[in-house]
């Protein structure tokens, strides 16, 4: 069983449903191209994604339209699961600060801070991915998660003796600490 973890920005993981800026459309196209290439090059047979269940994700659409269809699994914790895990409050009140980027531009960017509760979510991502992989006998699994989680998910999988590559090429600037 091999994993590829792709760091994503949640702002461009969803299928467009209204007007898009040219920049947003270009990012979504680049993302879809990377997904399609990963599926073809690695023989991906399961896509696990940290995703809003109320939105159609680009990866979900790619998986559905692929011939043969690829199983897609949402690995995001629901509000109820976060509440039951005792992490809902901490995630709701995640510390953050803003920076001006680029300096002097007047554009503010939010920098989220990691909290210990993120580790619980990452363990959940892994448990859900492994369960889905075992259920269908997957050999090549793609995990799509926020940039903040990608390296930590890879480290946990590697510590369990599971090979995991990661790809951060879509995230040129880290917006978390």
C-alpha positions as CSV (number, residue, x, y, z in Angstrom):
1,X,0.0,0.0,0.0
2,X,1.4,3.4,-1.1
3,X,0.2,6.8,-0.3
4,X,0.6,10.2,-2.0
5,X,-0.3,13.1,0.2
6,X,-1.0,16.3,-1.7
7,X,-1.1,19.6,0.3
8,X,-4.0,21.7,-0.8
9,X,-5.6,25.1,-0.2
10,X,-9.3,24.7,0.7
11,X,-10.0,27.9,-1.3
12,X,-9.6,26.2,-4.6
13,X,-10.5,22.5,-4.1
14,X,-14.1,22.9,-5.1
15,X,-15.9,22.8,-8.4
16,X,-16.8,26.3,-9.4
17,X,-20.5,27.2,-8.9
18,X,-20.4,30.9,-9.8
19,X,-18.1,33.6,-11.2
20,X,-14.4,32.9,-10.7
21,X,-11.5,35.3,-10.9
22,X,-8.9,34.4,-13.5
23,X,-6.4,33.6,-10.7
24,X,-8.8,31.3,-9.0
25,X,-9.8,29.5,-12.2
26,X,-6.1,29.1,-13.1
27,X,-5.3,27.6,-9.6
28,X,-8.2,25.1,-10.0
29,X,-7.1,24.1,-13.4
30,X,-3.5,23.5,-12.1
31,X,-5.0,21.5,-9.2
32,X,-7.1,19.4,-11.5
33,X,-4.2,18.8,-13.8
34,X,-2.0,17.6,-10.9
35,X,-4.8,15.3,-9.7
36,X,-5.4,13.8,-13.2
37,X,-1.6,13.2,-13.6
38,X,-1.3,11.6,-10.2
39,X,-4.2,9.3,-10.9
40,X,-2.6,8.2,-14.2
41,X,1.0,8.0,-13.1
42,X,0.4,6.2,-9.8
43,X,-2.7,4.1,-10.6
44,X,-4.6,5.8,-7.8
45,X,-7.5,3.6,-6.8
46,X,-8.7,5.6,-3.8
47,X,-8.9,9.3,-3.1
48,X,-9.3,10.4,0.5
49,X,-10.0,14.1,0.9
50,X,-10.5,16.6,3.8
51,X,-13.5,18.3,2.2
52,X,-16.6,20.2,3.1
53,X,-19.4,17.7,2.6
54,X,-21.8,20.4,1.3
55,X,-19.6,21.2,-1.7
56,X,-18.6,19.1,-4.7
57,X,-14.8,18.9,-4.8
58,X,-12.7,18.8,-8.0
59,X,-11.2,15.5,-6.8
60,X,-14.6,14.0,-6.1
61,X,-15.6,14.8,-9.7
62,X,-12.4,13.5,-11.1
63,X,-12.9,10.2,-9.2
64,X,-16.5,9.9,-10.3
65,X,-15.8,10.6,-14.0
66,X,-12.7,8.3,-14.1
67,X,-13.2,5.0,-16.0
68,X,-13.2,2.8,-14.1
69,X,-14.7,5.0,-11.3
70,X,-12.3,5.6,-8.4
71,X,-13.6,5.4,-4.9
72,X,-13.6,8.8,-3.2
73,X,-13.8,9.1,0.6
74,X,-14.4,12.3,2.7
75,X,-12.0,12.1,5.7
76,X,-13.0,15.3,7.3
77,X,-14.3,15.2,10.8
78,X,-17.9,16.3,11.2
79,X,-18.8,18.9,13.9
80,X,-20.3,16.0,15.9
81,X,-17.1,13.9,15.7
82,X,-15.1,16.9,16.7
83,X,-17.4,17.5,19.7
84,X,-17.2,13.9,20.7
85,X,-13.4,13.9,20.4
86,X,-13.3,17.0,22.7
87,X,-11.6,19.2,20.1
88,X,-14.5,21.3,18.7
89,X,-13.9,24.3,20.9
90,X,-10.1,24.4,20.3
91,X,-10.6,24.3,16.5
92,X,-13.4,26.9,16.7
93,X,-11.0,29.2,18.5
94,X,-7.8,28.4,16.7
95,X,-5.2,31.1,17.2
96,X,-4.3,33.1,14.2
97,X,-2.8,36.4,13.1
98,X,-2.7,38.4,9.9
99,X,0.2,39.5,7.8
100,X,0.4,41.9,4.8
101,X,1.3,39.9,1.7
102,X,3.2,41.1,-0.2
103,X,4.5,43.7,2.2
104,X,3.1,47.2,1.3
105,X,0.3,45.8,-0.8
106,X,-2.5,46.3,1.7
107,X,-3.7,42.7,1.2
108,X,-4.0,40.8,4.5
109,X,-3.6,37.1,4.8
110,X,-4.6,35.0,7.8
111,X,-1.9,32.8,9.3
112,X,-3.5,29.9,11.3
113,X,-1.6,28.4,14.2
114,X,-1.4,24.7,14.8
115,X,-3.0,23.5,18.0
116,X,-2.5,20.1,19.7
117,X,-6.0,19.1,18.6
118,X,-4.7,19.0,15.0
119,X,-3.0,15.8,15.8
120,X,-6.3,14.2,16.7
121,X,-7.7,15.3,13.3
122,X,-4.7,13.9,11.5
123,X,-5.0,10.6,13.3
124,X,-8.7,10.6,12.2
125,X,-7.6,11.3,8.5
126,X,-5.3,8.3,8.7
127,X,-7.8,6.0,10.3
128,X,-10.5,6.9,7.8
129,X,-8.0,6.4,4.9
130,X,-6.7,3.1,6.1
131,X,-10.2,1.8,6.7
132,X,-11.4,2.8,3.2
133,X,-8.2,1.3,1.7
134,X,-8.7,-2.0,3.5
135,X,-12.4,-2.1,2.6
136,X,-11.8,-2.0,-1.1
137,X,-8.2,-3.5,-1.2
138,X,-6.6,-0.3,-2.4
139,X,-2.9,-0.3,-3.3
140,X,-2.4,3.4,-4.3
141,X,-4.1,6.0,-2.2
142,X,-4.2,9.7,-2.7
143,X,-4.8,11.9,0.4
144,X,-5.8,15.5,-0.1
145,X,-5.5,17.6,3.0
146,X,-4.7,21.2,4.0
147,X,-1.1,22.1,3.8
148,X,-1.0,22.4,7.6
149,X,-1.6,18.6,7.9
150,X,0.2,17.1,5.0
151,X,3.7,16.6,6.5
152,X,2.3,15.4,9.8
153,X,0.1,12.8,8.1
154,X,3.1,11.6,6.1
155,X,5.2,11.3,9.3
156,X,2.5,9.2,11.1
157,X,2.1,6.9,8.1
158,X,5.9,6.5,7.8
159,X,6.1,5.8,11.6
160,X,3.6,2.9,11.0
161,X,5.9,1.5,8.3
162,X,3.6,2.7,5.4
163,X,5.3,4.3,2.5
164,X,4.0,7.9,1.9
165,X,5.2,10.6,-0.5
166,X,4.0,14.1,-0.2
167,X,3.6,16.9,-2.7
168,X,3.6,20.6,-1.7
169,X,4.0,22.0,-5.2
170,X,0.6,23.7,-5.2
171,X,1.4,25.6,-2.0
172,X,4.3,28.0,-2.7
173,X,3.9,29.9,0.6
174,X,3.1,28.4,4.0
175,X,0.2,30.2,5.7
176,X,0.3,28.4,9.0
177,X,2.7,28.0,11.9
